[in-house]
Amino acid sequence: MLGMSSLRRLACVDTKLSLLATVRSVAISGFWHEIASSKFSIFPRNDGLTY
């Protein structure tokens, strides 16, 4: 049987891991957003302005 301190420690580790996963996914999505926005500014899309 796990004691309260062990359960508390497991909950803390689980919280830290989920927080790290969240931070990592936000960082990755921000990174891809930067790539996409810089790509579109470097290579502007032709919106049909030249007929």
C-alpha positions in Angstrom: 0.0 0.0 0.0 1.3 3.4 -0.9 1.6 6.0 1.8 0.3 9.6 1.4 3.8 10.9 0.8 4.3 8.4 -2.0 1.0 9.3 -3.6 1.7 13.0 -3.3 5.1 12.5 -4.9 3.6 10.5 -7.8 1.0 13.2 -8.4 3.7 15.8 -8.4 5.8 13.9 -10.9 2.7 13.3 -13.1 1.9 17.0 -13.0 5.4 17.9 -13.9 5.4 15.5 -16.8 2.1 16.7 -18.2 3.3 20.3 -17.8 6.5 19.5 -19.7 4.5 17.8 -22.5 2.2 20.8 -22.7 5.2 23.2 -22.9 6.8 21.0 -25.5 3.7 20.9 -27.7 3.2 24.6 -27.4 6.8 25.2 -28.3 6.6 22.9 -31.3 3.4 24.5 -32.6 4.9 28.0 -32.1 8.0 26.8 -34.0 5.9 25.6 -36.9 3.8 28.8 -36.9 7.0 30.8 -37.2 8.2 28.7 -40.1 4.8 29.0 -41.9 4.5 32.8 -41.3 8.1 33.4 -42.4 7.6 31.2 -45.5 4.6 33.1 -46.6 6.4 36.4 -46.1 9.5 35.3 -48.0 7.5 33.7 -50.8 4.3 35.7 -51.1 1.4 33.9 -52.7 0.1 35.1 -56.0 -3.5 36.1 -55.2 -4.5 36.6 -58.8 -3.6 40.3 -58.8 -1.7 39.9 -62.1 -4.3 39.0 -64.7 
